[in-house]
Amino acid sequence: MNDAETKLIANALYEIRLLLSSYLGSENDAATHLRVAAHLAYALHNEALALAAGTGFDVNGALRKVAAIDRIVGSEDGQRLAQSWATGTRDNT
């Protein structure tokens, strides 16, 4: 992926975080998939900004943030995603 592609995807993720911000929080009663998406975008928005700025980030720290989504949302999606991304496998569920 070149620099322009990385910045485009990073900025898109940051924009998704802004668009889904009303679905954040453990007390939100929206559908679980919306809450997971909102928390996923929120968990990784600083990493997206780092990529857009041309700097790196701690991948293991980012994966821990993703796994932590489950404690907020009450799902198993965060751990599932973090584990599949850490091993380089694609999870199509």
MIRO-122882 format. One record per atom (N, C-alpha, C): atom name; residue number from 1; x, y, z. Coordinates in nm, 2 decimals. Layout:
<node><atome>CA</atome><num>NUM</num><x>X</x><y>Y</y><z>Z</z></node>
...
***
This chain:
<node><atome>N</atome><num>1</num><x>0.09</x><y>-0.12</y><z>0.00</z></node>
<node><atome>CA</atome><num>1</num><x>0.00</x><y>0.00</y><z>0.00</z></node>
<node><atome>C</atome><num>1</num><x>0.09</x><y>0.12</y><z>0.00</z></node>
<node><atome>N</atome><num>2</num><x>0.06</x><y>0.22</y><z>-0.08</z></node>
<node><atome>CA</atome><num>2</num><x>0.14</x><y>0.34</y><z>-0.09</z></node>
<node><atome>C</atome><num>2</num><x>0.09</x><y>0.44</y><z>0.01</z></node>
<node><atome>N</atome><num>3</num><x>0.16</x><y>0.55</y><z>0.03</z></node>
<node><atome>CA</atome><num>3</num><x>0.12</x><y>0.65</y><z>0.12</z></node>
<node><atome>C</atome><num>3</num><x>-0.02</x><y>0.71</y><z>0.10</z></node>
<node><atome>N</atome><num>4</num><x>-0.05</x><y>0.74</y><z>-0.02</z></node>
<node><atome>CA</atome><num>4</num><x>-0.18</x><y>0.80</y><z>-0.05</z></node>
<node><atome>C</atome><num>4</num><x>-0.29</x><y>0.70</y><z>-0.01</z></node>
<node><atome>N</atome><num>5</num><x>-0.27</x><y>0.57</y><z>-0.04</z></node>
<node><atome>CA</atome><num>5</num><x>-0.37</x><y>0.47</y><z>-0.01</z></node>
<node><atome>C</atome><num>5</num><x>-0.39</x><y>0.46</y><z>0.14</z></node>
<node><atome>N</atome><num>6</num><x>-0.28</x><y>0.46</y><z>0.21</z></node>
<node><atome>CA</atome><num>6</num><x>-0.28</x><y>0.45</y><z>0.36</z></node>
<node><atome>C</atome><num>6</num><x>-0.35</x><y>0.57</y><z>0.42</z></node>
<node><atome>N</atome><num>7</num><x>-0.32</x><y>0.69</y><z>0.37</z></node>
<node><atome>CA</atome><num>7</num><x>-0.39</x><y>0.81</y><z>0.42</z></node>
<node><atome>C</atome><num>7</num><x>-0.54</x><y>0.81</y><z>0.39</z></node>
<node><atome>N</atome><num>8</num><x>-0.58</x><y>0.76</y><z>0.28</z></node>
<node><atome>CA</atome><num>8</num><x>-0.72</x><y>0.75</y><z>0.24</z></node>
<node><atome>C</atome><num>8</num><x>-0.79</x><y>0.66</y><z>0.34</z></node>
<node><atome>N</atome><num>9</num><x>-0.74</x><y>0.54</y><z>0.36</z></node>
<node><atome>CA</atome><num>9</num><x>-0.81</x><y>0.44</y><z>0.45</z></node>
<node><atome>C</atome><num>9</num><x>-0.81</x><y>0.49</y><z>0.59</z></node>
<node><atome>N</atome><num>10</num><x>-0.70</x><y>0.55</y><z>0.63</z></node>
<node><atome>CA</atome><num>10</num><x>-0.69</x><y>0.61</y><z>0.77</z></node>
<node><atome>C</atome><num>10</num><x>-0.79</x><y>0.72</y><z>0.79</z></node>
<node><atome>N</atome><num>11</num><x>-0.80</x><y>0.81</y><z>0.70</z></node>
<node><atome>CA</atome><num>11</num><x>-0.90</x><y>0.92</y><z>0.71</z></node>
<node><atome>C</atome><num>11</num><x>-1.04</x><y>0.87</y><z>0.70</z></node>
<node><atome>N</atome><num>12</num><x>-1.07</x><y>0.77</y><z>0.62</z></node>
<node><atome>CA</atome><num>12</num><x>-1.20</x><y>0.71</y><z>0.62</z></node>
<node><atome>C</atome><num>12</num><x>-1.24</x><y>0.65</y><z>0.75</z></node>
<node><atome>N</atome><num>13</num><x>-1.15</x><y>0.57</y><z>0.81</z></node>
<node><atome>CA</atome><num>13</num><x>-1.17</x><y>0.52</y><z>0.94</z></node>
<node><atome>C</atome><num>13</num><x>-1.20</x><y>0.62</y><z>1.05</z></node>
<node><atome>N</atome><num>14</num><x>-1.13</x><y>0.73</y><z>1.04</z></node>
<node><atome>CA</atome><num>14</num><x>-1.15</x><y>0.84</y><z>1.14</z></node>
<node><atome>C</atome><num>14</num><x>-1.29</x><y>0.90</y><z>1.11</z></node>
<node><atome>N</atome><num>15</num><x>-1.33</x><y>0.92</y><z>0.99</z></node>
<node><atome>CA</atome><num>15</num><x>-1.46</x><y>0.97</y><z>0.96</z></node>
<node><atome>C</atome><num>15</num><x>-1.57</x><y>0.88</y><z>1.00</z></node>
<node><atome>N</atome><num>16</num><x>-1.55</x><y>0.75</y><z>0.99</z></node>
<node><atome>CA</atome><num>16</num><x>-1.65</x><y>0.65</y><z>1.03</z></node>
<node><atome>C</atome><num>16</num><x>-1.66</x><y>0.66</y><z>1.19</z></node>
<node><atome>N</atome><num>17</num><x>-1.55</x><y>0.68</y><z>1.26</z></node>
<node><atome>CA</atome><num>17</num><x>-1.56</x><y>0.70</y><z>1.40</z></node>
<node><atome>C</atome><num>17</num><x>-1.65</x><y>0.82</y><z>1.44</z></node>
<node><atome>N</atome><num>18</num><x>-1.64</x><y>0.93</y><z>1.36</z></node>
<node><atome>CA</atome><num>18</num><x>-1.72</x><y>1.05</y><z>1.39</z></node>
<node><atome>C</atome><num>18</num><x>-1.87</x><y>1.02</y><z>1.36</z></node>
<node><atome>N</atome><num>19</num><x>-1.89</x><y>0.95</y><z>1.25</z></node>
<node><atome>CA</atome><num>19</num><x>-2.03</x><y>0.92</y><z>1.21</z></node>
<node><atome>C</atome><num>19</num><x>-2.10</x><y>0.82</y><z>1.31</z></node>
<node><atome>N</atome><num>20</num><x>-2.02</x><y>0.73</y><z>1.37</z></node>
<node><atome>CA</atome><num>20</num><x>-2.08</x><y>0.63</y><z>1.46</z></node>
<node><atome>C</atome><num>20</num><x>-2.07</x><y>0.67</y><z>1.61</z></node>
<node><atome>N</atome><num>21</num><x>-2.03</x><y>0.79</y><z>1.64</z></node>
<node><atome>CA</atome><num>21</num><x>-2.00</x><y>0.83</y><z>1.78</z></node>
<node><atome>C</atome><num>21</num><x>-2.13</x><y>0.82</y><z>1.86</z></node>
<node><atome>N</atome><num>22</num><x>-2.25</x><y>0.84</y><z>1.81</z></node>
<node><atome>CA</atome><num>22</num><x>-2.37</x><y>0.83</y><z>1.89</z></node>
<node><atome>C</atome><num>22</num><x>-2.40</x><y>0.69</y><z>1.93</z></node>
<node><atome>N</atome><num>23</num><x>-2.33</x><y>0.59</y><z>1.89</z></node>
<node><atome>CA</atome><num>23</num><x>-2.35</x><y>0.45</y><z>1.93</z></node>
<node><atome>C</atome><num>23</num><x>-2.25</x><y>0.40</y><z>2.03</z></node>
<node><atome>N</atome><num>24</num><x>-2.17</x><y>0.49</y><z>2.08</z></node>
<node><atome>CA</atome><num>24</num><x>-2.07</x><y>0.46</y><z>2.18</z></node>
<node><atome>C</atome><num>24</num><x>-2.13</x><y>0.45</y><z>2.32</z></node>
<node><atome>N</atome><num>25</num><x>-2.07</x><y>0.36</y><z>2.41</z></node>
<node><atome>CA</atome><num>25</num><x>-2.11</x><y>0.36</y><z>2.55</z></node>
<node><atome>C</atome><num>25</num><x>-2.17</x><y>0.22</y><z>2.58</z></node>
<node><atome>N</atome><num>26</num><x>-2.16</x><y>0.19</y><z>2.71</z></node>
<node><atome>CA</atome><num>26</num><x>-2.21</x><y>0.06</y><z>2.76</z></node>
<node><atome>C</atome><num>26</num><x>-2.36</x><y>0.06</y><z>2.78</z></node>
<node><atome>N</atome><num>27</num><x>-2.41</x><y>0.18</y><z>2.79</z></node>
<node><atome>CA</atome><num>27</num><x>-2.56</x><y>0.19</y><z>2.81</z></node>
<node><atome>C</atome><num>27</num><x>-2.64</x><y>0.22</y><z>2.69</z></node>
<node><atome>N</atome><num>28</num><x>-2.57</x><y>0.22</y><z>2.57</z></node>
<node><atome>CA</atome><num>28</num><x>-2.64</x><y>0.25</y><z>2.45</z></node>
<node><atome>C</atome><num>28</num><x>-2.73</x><y>0.13</y><z>2.41</z></node>
<node><atome>N</atome><num>29</num><x>-2.85</x><y>0.15</y><z>2.36</z></node>
<node><atome>CA</atome><num>29</num><x>-2.94</x><y>0.04</y><z>2.33</z></node>
<node><atome>C</atome><num>29</num><x>-2.96</x><y>0.01</y><z>2.18</z></node>
<node><atome>N</atome><num>30</num><x>-2.86</x><y>0.06</y><z>2.11</z></node>
<node><atome>CA</atome><num>30</num><x>-2.86</x><y>0.03</y><z>1.96</z></node>
<node><atome>C</atome><num>30</num><x>-2.83</x><y>-0.11</y><z>1.94</z></node>
<node><atome>N</atome><num>31</num><x>-2.85</x><y>-0.16</y><z>1.82</z></node>
<node><atome>CA</atome><num>31</num><x>-2.81</x><y>-0.30</y><z>1.78</z></node>
<node><atome>C</atome><num>31</num><x>-2.67</x><y>-0.32</y><z>1.80</z></node>
<node><atome>N</atome><num>32</num><x>-2.64</x><y>-0.44</y><z>1.84</z></node>
<node><atome>CA</atome><num>32</num><x>-2.50</x><y>-0.48</y><z>1.88</z></node>
<node><atome>C</atome><num>32</num><x>-2.40</x><y>-0.45</y><z>1.77</z></node>
<node><atome>N</atome><num>33</num><x>-2.44</x><y>-0.48</y><z>1.64</z></node>
<node><atome>CA</atome><num>33</num><x>-2.34</x><y>-0.46</y><z>1.53</z></node>
<node><atome>C</atome><num>33</num><x>-2.30</x><y>-0.32</y><z>1.52</z></node>
<node><atome>N</atome><num>34</num><x>-2.40</x><y>-0.23</y><z>1.54</z></node>
<node><atome>CA</atome><num>34</num><x>-2.37</x><y>-0.08</y><z>1.53</z></node>
<node><atome>C</atome><num>34</num><x>-2.28</x><y>-0.04</y><z>1.65</z></node>
<node><atome>N</atome><num>35</num><x>-2.30</x><y>-0.09</y><z>1.76</z></node>
<node><atome>CA</atome><num>35</num><x>-2.22</x><y>-0.06</y><z>1.88</z></node>
<node><atome>C</atome><num>35</num><x>-2.08</x><y>-0.11</y><z>1.86</z></node>
<node><atome>N</atome><num>36</num><x>-2.06</x><y>-0.24</y><z>1.81</z></node>
<node><atome>CA</atome><num>36</num><x>-1.93</x><y>-0.29</y><z>1.79</z></node>
<node><atome>C</atome><num>36</num><x>-1.86</x><y>-0.21</y><z>1.68</z></node>
<node><atome>N</atome><num>37</num><x>-1.92</x><y>-0.17</y><z>1.58</z></node>
<node><atome>CA</atome><num>37</num><x>-1.86</x><y>-0.09</y><z>1.47</z></node>
<node><atome>C</atome><num>37</num><x>-1.82</x><y>0.04</y><z>1.53</z></node>
<node><atome>N</atome><num>38</num><x>-1.90</x><y>0.11</y><z>1.61</z></node>
<node><atome>CA</atome><num>38</num><x>-1.87</x><y>0.23</y><z>1.67</z></node>
<node><atome>C</atome><num>38</num><x>-1.74</x><y>0.22</y><z>1.76</z></node>
<node><atome>N</atome><num>39</num><x>-1.74</x><y>0.12</y><z>1.84</z></node>
<node><atome>CA</atome><num>39</num><x>-1.63</x><y>0.10</y><z>1.94</z></node>
<node><atome>C</atome><num>39</num><x>-1.50</x><y>0.06</y><z>1.86</z></node>
<node><atome>N</atome><num>40</num><x>-1.52</x><y>-0.02</y><z>1.76</z></node>
<node><atome>CA</atome><num>40</num><x>-1.40</x><y>-0.05</y><z>1.68</z></node>
<node><atome>C</atome><num>40</num><x>-1.34</x><y>0.07</y><z>1.61</z></node>
<node><atome>N</atome><num>41</num><x>-1.42</x><y>0.15</y><z>1.55</z></node>
<node><atome>CA</atome><num>41</num><x>-1.37</x><y>0.28</y><z>1.50</z></node>
<node><atome>C</atome><num>41</num><x>-1.31</x><y>0.37</y><z>1.60</z></node>
<node><atome>N</atome><num>42</num><x>-1.37</x><y>0.38</y><z>1.72</z></node>
<node><atome>CA</atome><num>42</num><x>-1.32</x><y>0.46</y><z>1.83</z></node>
<node><atome>C</atome><num>42</num><x>-1.19</x><y>0.40</y><z>1.88</z></node>
<node><atome>N</atome><num>43</num><x>-1.18</x><y>0.27</y><z>1.89</z></node>
<node><atome>CA</atome><num>43</num><x>-1.06</x><y>0.21</y><z>1.95</z></node>
<node><atome>C</atome><num>43</num><x>-0.94</x><y>0.23</y><z>1.86</z></node>
<node><atome>N</atome><num>44</num><x>-0.96</x><y>0.24</y><z>1.73</z></node>
<node><atome>CA</atome><num>44</num><x>-0.85</x><y>0.26</y><z>1.63</z></node>
<node><atome>C</atome><num>44</num><x>-0.83</x><y>0.40</y><z>1.57</z></node>
<node><atome>N</atome><num>45</num><x>-0.91</x><y>0.50</y><z>1.62</z></node>
<node><atome>CA</atome><num>45</num><x>-0.90</x><y>0.63</y><z>1.55</z></node>
<node><atome>C</atome><num>45</num><x>-0.77</x><y>0.70</y><z>1.57</z></node>
<node><atome>N</atome><num>46</num><x>-0.70</x><y>0.68</y><z>1.69</z></node>
<node><atome>CA</atome><num>46</num><x>-0.57</x><y>0.74</y><z>1.71</z></node>
<node><atome>C</atome><num>46</num><x>-0.47</x><y>0.67</y><z>1.62</z></node>
<node><atome>N</atome><num>47</num><x>-0.48</x><y>0.54</y><z>1.60</z></node>
<node><atome>CA</atome><num>47</num><x>-0.39</x><y>0.47</y><z>1.51</z></node>
<node><atome>C</atome><num>47</num><x>-0.41</x><y>0.52</y><z>1.36</z></node>
<node><atome>N</atome><num>48</num><x>-0.54</x><y>0.54</y><z>1.33</z></node>
<node><atome>CA</atome><num>48</num><x>-0.57</x><y>0.60</y><z>1.20</z></node>
<node><atome>C</atome><num>48</num><x>-0.51</x><y>0.73</y><z>1.18</z></node>
<node><atome>N</atome><num>49</num><x>-0.51</x><y>0.82</y><z>1.28</z></node>
<node><atome>CA</atome><num>49</num><x>-0.45</x><y>0.95</y><z>1.27</z></node>
<node><atome>C</atome><num>49</num><x>-0.30</x><y>0.94</y><z>1.26</z></node>
<node><atome>N</atome><num>50</num><x>-0.24</x><y>0.84</y><z>1.33</z></node>
<node><atome>CA</atome><num>50</num><x>-0.10</x><y>0.82</y><z>1.32</z></node>
<node><atome>C</atome><num>50</num><x>-0.06</x><y>0.79</y><z>1.18</z></node>
<node><atome>N</atome><num>51</num><x>-0.13</x><y>0.69</y><z>1.12</z></node>
<node><atome>CA</atome><num>51</num><x>-0.11</x><y>0.66</y><z>0.98</z></node>
<node><atome>C</atome><num>51</num><x>-0.12</x><y>0.77</y><z>0.88</z></node>
<node><atome>N</atome><num>52</num><x>-0.23</x><y>0.85</y><z>0.90</z></node>
<node><atome>CA</atome><num>52</num><x>-0.25</x><y>0.97</y><z>0.82</z></node>
<node><atome>C</atome><num>52</num><x>-0.14</x><y>1.07</y><z>0.83</z></node>
<node><atome>N</atome><num>53</num><x>-0.08</x><y>1.07</y><z>0.94</z></node>
<node><atome>CA</atome><num>53</num><x>0.04</x><y>1.16</y><z>0.97</z></node>
<node><atome>C</atome><num>53</num><x>0.17</x><y>1.10</y><z>0.92</z></node>
<node><atome>N</atome><num>54</num><x>0.17</x><y>0.98</y><z>0.88</z></node>
<node><atome>CA</atome><num>54</num><x>0.29</x><y>0.92</y><z>0.83</z></node>
<node><atome>C</atome><num>54</num><x>0.37</x><y>0.85</y><z>0.94</z></node>
<node><atome>N</atome><num>55</num><x>0.31</x><y>0.83</y><z>1.06</z></node>
<node><atome>CA</atome><num>55</num><x>0.39</x><y>0.77</y><z>1.17</z></node>
<node><atome>C</atome><num>55</num><x>0.32</x><y>0.63</y><z>1.20</z></node>
<node><atome>N</atome><num>56</num><x>0.39</x><y>0.56</y><z>1.28</z></node>
<node><atome>CA</atome><num>56</num><x>0.34</x><y>0.42</y><z>1.31</z></node>
<node><atome>C</atome><num>56</num><x>0.27</x><y>0.42</y><z>1.45</z></node>
<node><atome>N</atome><num>57</num><x>0.24</x><y>0.30</y><z>1.49</z></node>
<node><atome>CA</atome><num>57</num><x>0.17</x><y>0.28</y><z>1.62</z></node>
<node><atome>C</atome><num>57</num><x>0.20</x><y>0.14</y><z>1.67</z></node>
<node><atome>N</atome><num>58</num><x>0.17</x><y>0.12</y><z>1.80</z></node>
<node><atome>CA</atome><num>58</num><x>0.19</x><y>-0.01</y><z>1.86</z></node>
<node><atome>C</atome><num>58</num><x>0.08</x><y>-0.11</y><z>1.82</z></node>
<node><atome>N</atome><num>59</num><x>0.11</x><y>-0.20</y><z>1.74</z></node>
<node><atome>CA</atome><num>59</num><x>0.01</x><y>-0.30</y><z>1.69</z></node>
<node><atome>C</atome><num>59</num><x>-0.05</x><y>-0.38</y><z>1.80</z></node>
<node><atome>N</atome><num>60</num><x>0.03</x><y>-0.43</y><z>1.89</z></node>
<node><atome>CA</atome><num>60</num><x>-0.02</x><y>-0.50</y><z>2.00</z></node>
<node><atome>C</atome><num>60</num><x>-0.11</x><y>-0.42</y><z>2.09</z></node>
<node><atome>N</atome><num>61</num><x>-0.08</x><y>-0.30</y><z>2.11</z></node>
<node><atome>CA</atome><num>61</num><x>-0.16</x><y>-0.21</y><z>2.19</z></node>
<node><atome>C</atome><num>61</num><x>-0.30</x><y>-0.19</y><z>2.12</z></node>
<node><atome>N</atome><num>62</num><x>-0.29</x><y>-0.17</y><z>1.99</z></node>
<node><atome>CA</atome><num>62</num><x>-0.42</x><y>-0.16</y><z>1.91</z></node>
<node><atome>C</atome><num>62</num><x>-0.50</x><y>-0.28</y><z>1.92</z></node>
<node><atome>N</atome><num>63</num><x>-0.44</x><y>-0.40</y><z>1.92</z></node>
<node><atome>CA</atome><num>63</num><x>-0.52</x><y>-0.52</y><z>1.93</z></node>
<node><atome>C</atome><num>63</num><x>-0.58</x><y>-0.54</y><z>2.06</z></node>
<node><atome>N</atome><num>64</num><x>-0.51</x><y>-0.49</y><z>2.17</z></node>
<node><atome>CA</atome><num>64</num><x>-0.57</x><y>-0.50</y><z>2.30</z></node>
<node><atome>C</atome><num>64</num><x>-0.69</x><y>-0.41</y><z>2.31</z></node>
<node><atome>N</atome><num>65</num><x>-0.68</x><y>-0.29</y><z>2.25</z></node>
<node><atome>CA</atome><num>65</num><x>-0.80</x><y>-0.20</y><z>2.25</z></node>
<node><atome>C</atome><num>65</num><x>-0.92</x><y>-0.27</y><z>2.18</z></node>
<node><atome>N</atome><num>66</num><x>-0.89</x><y>-0.33</y><z>2.07</z></node>
<node><atome>CA</atome><num>66</num><x>-1.00</x><y>-0.40</y><z>1.99</z></node>
<node><atome>C</atome><num>66</num><x>-1.06</x><y>-0.51</y><z>2.08</z></node>
<node><atome>N</atome><num>67</num><x>-0.98</x><y>-0.59</y><z>2.15</z></node>
<node><atome>CA</atome><num>67</num><x>-1.02</x><y>-0.70</y><z>2.23</z></node>
<node><atome>C</atome><num>67</num><x>-1.11</x><y>-0.64</y><z>2.35</z></node>
<node><atome>N</atome><num>68</num><x>-1.08</x><y>-0.53</y><z>2.40</z></node>
<node><atome>CA</atome><num>68</num><x>-1.15</x><y>-0.47</y><z>2.51</z></node>
<node><atome>C</atome><num>68</num><x>-1.29</x><y>-0.42</y><z>2.48</z></node>
<node><atome>N</atome><num>69</num><x>-1.32</x><y>-0.42</y><z>2.35</z></node>
<node><atome>CA</atome><num>69</num><x>-1.46</x><y>-0.38</y><z>2.31</z></node>
<node><atome>C</atome><num>69</num><x>-1.56</x><y>-0.47</y><z>2.37</z></node>
<node><atome>N</atome><num>70</num><x>-1.53</x><y>-0.60</y><z>2.39</z></node>
<node><atome>CA</atome><num>70</num><x>-1.62</x><y>-0.69</y><z>2.45</z></node>
<node><atome>C</atome><num>70</num><x>-1.67</x><y>-0.65</y><z>2.58</z></node>
<node><atome>N</atome><num>71</num><x>-1.58</x><y>-0.60</y><z>2.67</z></node>
<node><atome>CA</atome><num>71</num><x>-1.62</x><y>-0.56</y><z>2.80</z></node>
<node><atome>C</atome><num>71</num><x>-1.72</x><y>-0.44</y><z>2.80</z></node>
<node><atome>N</atome><num>72</num><x>-1.72</x><y>-0.36</y><z>2.70</z></node>
<node><atome>CA</atome><num>72</num><x>-1.81</x><y>-0.25</y><z>2.69</z></node>
<node><atome>C</atome><num>72</num><x>-1.94</x><y>-0.29</y><z>2.63</z></node>
<node><atome>N</atome><num>73</num><x>-1.93</x><y>-0.36</y><z>2.52</z></node>
<node><atome>CA</atome><num>73</num><x>-2.05</x><y>-0.40</y><z>2.44</z></node>
<node><atome>C</atome><num>73</num><x>-2.12</x><y>-0.52</y><z>2.49</z></node>
<node><atome>N</atome><num>74</num><x>-2.04</x><y>-0.61</y><z>2.55</z></node>
<node><atome>CA</atome><num>74</num><x>-2.10</x><y>-0.74</y><z>2.59</z></node>
<node><atome>C</atome><num>74</num><x>-2.11</x><y>-0.84</y><z>2.48</z></node>
<node><atome>N</atome><num>75</num><x>-2.01</x><y>-0.84</y><z>2.39</z></node>
<node><atome>CA</atome><num>75</num><x>-2.01</x><y>-0.93</y><z>2.28</z></node>
<node><atome>C</atome><num>75</num><x>-1.88</x><y>-1.01</y><z>2.28</z></node>
<node><atome>N</atome><num>76</num><x>-1.85</x><y>-1.09</y><z>2.18</z></node>
<node><atome>CA</atome><num>76</num><x>-1.73</x><y>-1.16</y><z>2.17</z></node>
<node><atome>C</atome><num>76</num><x>-1.66</x><y>-1.12</y><z>2.04</z></node>
<node><atome>N</atome><num>77</num><x>-1.70</x><y>-1.01</y><z>1.98</z></node>
<node><atome>CA</atome><num>77</num><x>-1.65</x><y>-0.96</y><z>1.85</z></node>
<node><atome>C</atome><num>77</num><x>-1.51</x><y>-0.90</y><z>1.86</z></node>
<node><atome>N</atome><num>78</num><x>-1.48</x><y>-0.83</y><z>1.97</z></node>
<node><atome>CA</atome><num>78</num><x>-1.35</x><y>-0.77</y><z>1.98</z></node>
<node><atome>C</atome><num>78</num><x>-1.24</x><y>-0.87</y><z>1.99</z></node>
<node><atome>N</atome><num>79</num><x>-1.26</x><y>-0.97</y><z>2.08</z></node>
<node><atome>CA</atome><num>79</num><x>-1.16</x><y>-1.07</y><z>2.09</z></node>
<node><atome>C</atome><num>79</num><x>-1.14</x><y>-1.15</y><z>1.97</z></node>
<node><atome>N</atome><num>80</num><x>-1.25</x><y>-1.18</y><z>1.90</z></node>
<node><atome>CA</atome><num>80</num><x>-1.25</x><y>-1.26</y><z>1.78</z></node>
<node><atome>C</atome><num>80</num><x>-1.17</x><y>-1.18</y><z>1.67</z></node>
<node><atome>N</atome><num>81</num><x>-1.20</x><y>-1.05</y><z>1.65</z></node>
<node><atome>CA</atome><num>81</num><x>-1.13</x><y>-0.97</y><z>1.56</z></node>
<node><atome>C</atome><num>81</num><x>-0.98</x><y>-0.96</y><z>1.59</z></node>
<node><atome>N</atome><num>82</num><x>-0.95</x><y>-0.93</y><z>1.72</z></node>
<node><atome>CA</atome><num>82</num><x>-0.81</x><y>-0.91</y><z>1.76</z></node>
<node><atome>C</atome><num>82</num><x>-0.73</x><y>-1.03</y><z>1.73</z></node>
<node><atome>N</atome><num>83</num><x>-0.79</x><y>-1.15</y><z>1.76</z></node>
<node><atome>CA</atome><num>83</num><x>-0.72</x><y>-1.27</y><z>1.75</z></node>
<node><atome>C</atome><num>83</num><x>-0.70</x><y>-1.30</y><z>1.60</z></node>
<node><atome>N</atome><num>84</num><x>-0.80</x><y>-1.28</y><z>1.52</z></node>
<node><atome>CA</atome><num>84</num><x>-0.78</x><y>-1.31</y><z>1.38</z></node>
<node><atome>C</atome><num>84</num><x>-0.68</x><y>-1.22</y><z>1.31</z></node>
<node><atome>N</atome><num>85</num><x>-0.69</x><y>-1.09</y><z>1.35</z></node>
<node><atome>CA</atome><num>85</num><x>-0.59</x><y>-0.99</y><z>1.29</z></node>
<node><atome>C</atome><num>85</num><x>-0.45</x><y>-1.02</y><z>1.34</z></node>
<node><atome>N</atome><num>86</num><x>-0.43</x><y>-1.07</y><z>1.47</z></node>
<node><atome>CA</atome><num>86</num><x>-0.30</x><y>-1.09</y><z>1.52</z></node>
<node><atome>C</atome><num>86</num><x>-0.24</x><y>-1.21</y><z>1.45</z></node>
<node><atome>N</atome><num>87</num><x>-0.32</x><y>-1.31</y><z>1.41</z></node>
<node><atome>CA</atome><num>87</num><x>-0.27</x><y>-1.43</y><z>1.34</z></node>
<node><atome>C</atome><num>87</num><x>-0.27</x><y>-1.41</y><z>1.19</z></node>
<node><atome>N</atome><num>88</num><x>-0.32</x><y>-1.30</y><z>1.14</z></node>
<node><atome>CA</atome><num>88</num><x>-0.33</x><y>-1.28</y><z>0.99</z></node>
<node><atome>C</atome><num>88</num><x>-0.43</x><y>-1.36</y><z>0.92</z></node>
<node><atome>N</atome><num>89</num><x>-0.53</x><y>-1.41</y><z>0.99</z></node>
<node><atome>CA</atome><num>89</num><x>-0.64</x><y>-1.48</y><z>0.93</z></node>
<node><atome>C</atome><num>89</num><x>-0.75</x><y>-1.39</y><z>0.90</z></node>
<node><atome>N</atome><num>90</num><x>-0.83</x><y>-1.42</y><z>0.81</z></node>
<node><atome>CA</atome><num>90</num><x>-0.95</x><y>-1.34</y><z>0.78</z></node>
<node><atome>C</atome><num>90</num><x>-1.07</x><y>-1.41</y><z>0.84</z></node>
<node><atome>N</atome><num>91</num><x>-1.15</x><y>-1.34</y><z>0.92</z></node>
<node><atome>CA</atome><num>91</num><x>-1.27</x><y>-1.39</y><z>0.98</z></node>
<node><atome>C</atome><num>91</num><x>-1.39</x><y>-1.33</y><z>0.91</z></node>
<node><atome>N</atome><num>92</num><x>-1.47</x><y>-1.41</y><z>0.84</z></node>
<node><atome>CA</atome><num>92</num><x>-1.58</x><y>-1.37</y><z>0.76</z></node>
<node><atome>C</atome><num>92</num><x>-1.71</x><y>-1.38</y><z>0.83</z></node>
<node><atome>N</atome><num>93</num><x>-1.71</x><y>-1.38</y><z>0.97</z></node>
<node><atome>CA</atome><num>93</num><x>-1.84</x><y>-1.39</y><z>1.04</z></node>
<node><atome>C</atome><num>93</num><x>-1.90</x><y>-1.26</y><z>1.06</z></node>
***
